[in-house]
Amino acid sequence: MERSDVVLRRAAPTDAPFLAWAMIEAERGTDPEGEWDAVLPGPPDAREALLARIATTEPEHFCHWSRFLVAEHAGEPVATLSGYIAARHTHAHFRRAWYQAFLEHGHSVADALDAWARFGPFQHVSVDLPPEAWRVEWVAVHPAWRGKGLVGALLEANFARARAEGCDRAVVATALENAPARRAYEAAGFVAFARWEHDDYRQASGSAGNVYLRRSL
């Protein structure tokens, strides 16, 4: 990145609305809708508000604000990504945040359970990873800032954080059809190592499956 007017920093709780947008955008990729749209149907504002609350709910989990890095211009976030260790930032922690956020937003436990069940088809394209692998996720750039090197700069800062937390390898995934994302990851040193497809996932998402890439740190 060759821009002196962009600052890279760790996210703060006040970034939660932008992080919610980023998580939704990252799951959409090159498609009009993604996993969050399917799991949380309804008004976009309500979806983003719920995800923003999840991002600020303890304990720390893989959607928590503290796992994100942000690229900021003139005081406004314009790009972000997350890095976490799956063995430490667990689905159990995320599920606690999920129910808490649903109840705080006036939903019932049954509503939370119904929405959780809609994750089902999307779990068919996950692979087992080493417990201490660093997972890169929720990579998103504001449309006006795409193609300016922000993803590469954020990835490099993310790798430094991973090494500081004791990791020696990183893993990222993207939809098989998302060629721009794959090119960005390969430019950062990632190499594909697994491909996963499933009919249920295809019907729910419109994507054939995921490709998984890894690199040493």
C-alpha positions as CSV (number, residue, x, y, z in Angstrom):
1,M,0.0,0.0,0.0
2,E,1.4,3.3,-1.1
3,R,-1.0,5.7,0.6
4,S,0.1,7.8,3.5
5,D,-3.5,9.0,4.2
6,V,-4.6,5.5,5.2
7,V,-3.9,4.3,8.8
8,L,-4.0,0.6,9.8
9,R,-5.1,0.0,13.4
10,R,-6.8,-2.5,15.6
11,A,-10.6,-2.3,15.7
12,A,-12.5,-0.8,18.6
13,P,-16.0,-1.5,19.9
14,T,-17.2,1.7,18.1
15,D,-16.3,0.0,14.8
16,A,-19.0,-2.6,15.3
17,P,-21.4,-1.2,12.7
18,F,-18.7,-1.2,10.0
19,L,-17.6,-4.7,11.1
20,A,-21.1,-6.0,10.7
21,W,-21.3,-4.5,7.2
22,A,-17.9,-6.2,6.4
23,M,-19.0,-9.6,7.6
24,I,-22.1,-9.5,5.5
25,E,-20.1,-8.2,2.5
26,A,-17.4,-10.8,2.9
27,E,-19.9,-13.6,2.8
28,R,-21.5,-12.2,-0.3
29,G,-18.2,-12.1,-2.3
30,T,-19.2,-11.7,-5.9
31,D,-22.8,-12.7,-5.2
32,P,-25.8,-10.5,-4.4
33,E,-26.4,-12.4,-1.2
34,G,-24.4,-14.6,1.2
35,E,-24.6,-16.7,4.3
36,W,-25.7,-13.9,6.7
37,D,-28.5,-13.0,4.3
38,A,-29.8,-16.5,4.4
39,V,-29.3,-17.0,8.1
40,L,-30.8,-13.6,9.1
41,P,-33.4,-12.8,6.5
42,G,-35.4,-9.6,6.8
43,P,-34.5,-5.9,6.8
44,P,-30.8,-5.1,6.2
45,D,-30.7,-2.6,9.0
46,A,-31.9,-5.2,11.5
47,R,-29.4,-7.8,10.2
48,E,-26.5,-5.3,10.6
49,A,-27.7,-4.2,14.0
50,L,-27.8,-7.8,15.3
51,L,-24.3,-8.6,13.9
52,A,-23.0,-5.4,15.4
53,R,-24.2,-6.4,18.8
54,I,-22.8,-9.9,18.4
55,A,-19.4,-8.3,17.6
56,T,-19.4,-6.5,20.9
57,T,-20.7,-9.4,23.1
58,E,-18.3,-11.3,25.4
59,P,-16.6,-13.7,25.6
60,E,-14.2,-13.1,22.8
61,H,-15.2,-15.2,19.7
62,F,-14.4,-15.3,16.0
63,C,-16.7,-12.4,15.2
64,H,-15.6,-10.3,18.1
65,W,-14.4,-6.7,17.4
66,S,-11.0,-7.4,19.1
67,R,-10.0,-9.8,16.3
68,F,-10.3,-7.2,13.5
69,L,-7.8,-4.9,11.9
70,V,-9.1,-1.8,10.2
71,A,-7.8,0.5,7.4
72,E,-9.0,4.0,8.2
73,H,-9.1,7.2,6.0
74,A,-9.9,10.6,7.4
75,G,-11.3,9.0,10.6
76,E,-13.6,6.5,8.8
77,P,-13.0,2.8,8.3
78,V,-12.7,1.7,4.7
79,A,-11.5,-1.9,4.9
80,T,-11.1,-4.6,7.4
81,L,-10.3,-8.3,8.1
82,S,-10.2,-10.6,11.0
83,G,-7.6,-13.0,12.3
84,Y,-8.2,-15.6,15.1
85,I,-7.2,-19.0,16.4
86,A,-10.2,-21.3,16.1
87,A,-9.2,-23.4,19.1
88,R,-9.3,-20.2,21.3
89,H,-12.1,-18.2,19.7
90,T,-14.6,-21.0,19.6
91,H,-18.1,-21.7,18.2
92,A,-19.3,-22.1,21.8
93,H,-18.3,-18.5,22.6
94,F,-20.0,-17.4,19.4
95,R,-23.1,-19.2,20.3
96,R,-23.4,-17.5,23.7
97,A,-23.0,-14.1,21.9
98,W,-25.6,-15.2,19.4
99,Y,-28.3,-15.9,22.0
100,Q,-27.5,-12.9,24.1
101,A,-27.8,-10.6,21.0
102,F,-31.1,-12.1,19.9
103,L,-32.7,-11.7,23.3
104,E,-31.4,-8.1,23.6
105,H,-33.0,-7.3,20.2
106,G,-36.4,-8.6,21.4
107,H,-36.3,-12.0,19.8
108,S,-37.2,-15.3,21.5
109,V,-34.9,-18.3,22.2
110,A,-37.0,-20.1,19.5
111,D,-36.1,-17.3,17.0
112,A,-32.4,-17.7,17.8
113,L,-32.7,-21.5,17.4
114,D,-34.5,-21.2,14.1
115,A,-31.8,-18.8,12.8
116,W,-29.0,-21.1,14.1
117,A,-30.5,-24.0,12.2
118,R,-30.2,-22.0,9.0
119,F,-26.4,-22.3,9.3
120,G,-26.7,-26.0,8.5
121,P,-26.1,-26.1,4.8
122,F,-23.1,-23.8,5.1
123,Q,-21.3,-26.1,7.4
124,H,-20.9,-28.7,4.7
125,V,-18.0,-26.8,3.1
126,S,-15.8,-26.5,6.2
127,V,-12.6,-28.5,6.7
128,D,-10.8,-29.6,9.8
129,L,-7.9,-27.2,10.5
130,P,-4.9,-27.6,12.9
131,P,-6.1,-26.2,16.2
132,E,-3.4,-23.5,16.4
133,A,-3.8,-22.4,12.8
134,W,-4.4,-18.7,12.2
135,R,-7.7,-18.2,10.4
136,V,-8.1,-15.1,8.2
137,E,-11.7,-14.2,7.7
138,W,-14.2,-11.3,7.1
139,V,-12.1,-9.6,4.5
140,A,-14.0,-6.6,3.0
141,V,-13.2,-3.3,1.4
142,H,-15.5,-0.4,0.8
143,P,-16.3,-0.3,-3.0
144,A,-14.7,3.1,-3.4
145,W,-11.4,1.8,-2.0
146,R,-11.0,-1.5,-3.9
147,G,-7.9,-2.1,-6.0
148,K,-5.8,0.2,-3.8
149,G,-3.7,-2.4,-2.0
150,L,-5.6,-2.3,1.2
151,V,-6.1,-6.1,1.4
152,G,-2.4,-6.8,1.0
153,A,-1.5,-4.2,3.7
154,L,-4.1,-5.6,6.1
155,L,-2.9,-9.2,5.5
156,E,0.7,-8.3,6.3
157,A,-0.3,-6.6,9.5
158,N,-2.5,-9.6,10.3
159,F,0.4,-12.0,9.8
160,A,2.5,-9.9,12.2
161,R,-0.2,-10.3,14.8
162,A,-0.5,-14.0,14.1
163,R,3.2,-14.5,14.7
164,A,3.0,-12.4,17.9
165,E,0.3,-14.8,19.1
166,G,2.4,-17.8,18.4
167,C,1.1,-19.1,15.1
168,D,3.3,-20.3,12.2
169,R,0.6,-20.9,9.5
170,A,-2.4,-19.1,8.2
171,V,-5.5,-20.4,6.5
172,V,-8.2,-18.5,4.4
173,A,-11.2,-19.7,2.4
174,T,-13.2,-18.2,-0.4
175,A,-16.0,-19.2,-2.7
176,L,-14.8,-21.2,-5.8
177,E,-16.2,-18.5,-8.0
178,N,-14.6,-15.6,-6.3
179,A,-11.5,-15.2,-8.5
180,P,-10.6,-11.6,-7.3
181,A,-10.4,-12.8,-3.7
182,R,-8.3,-15.8,-4.7
183,R,-5.9,-13.7,-6.7
184,A,-5.5,-11.3,-3.7
185,Y,-4.7,-14.2,-1.4
186,E,-2.3,-15.9,-3.8
187,A,-0.5,-12.5,-4.2
188,A,0.0,-12.6,-0.4
189,G,1.6,-16.0,-0.5
190,F,-1.4,-18.3,0.0
191,V,-1.5,-21.6,-1.9
192,A,-4.7,-23.7,-2.4
193,F,-4.7,-27.0,-0.5
194,A,-8.4,-28.1,-0.3
195,R,-11.6,-27.8,-2.3
196,W,-15.0,-28.6,-0.9
197,E,-18.4,-28.8,-2.6
198,H,-21.8,-29.9,-1.4
199,D,-25.3,-29.9,-3.0
200,D,-27.0,-28.4,0.1
201,Y,-24.5,-25.6,0.2
202,R,-25.0,-25.0,-3.5
203,Q,-28.8,-24.7,-3.1
204,A,-28.5,-22.4,0.0
205,S,-25.8,-20.1,-1.3
206,G,-25.8,-20.4,-5.1
207,S,-22.0,-21.1,-4.9
208,A,-20.6,-24.5,-5.8
209,G,-18.3,-24.6,-2.7
210,N,-15.1,-23.2,-1.2
211,V,-11.4,-23.3,-1.8
212,Y,-9.1,-23.3,1.1
213,L,-5.6,-21.7,1.0
214,R,-2.7,-21.7,3.4
215,R,0.7,-20.1,3.9
216,S,3.5,-20.3,6.4
217,L,4.2,-17.3,8.6
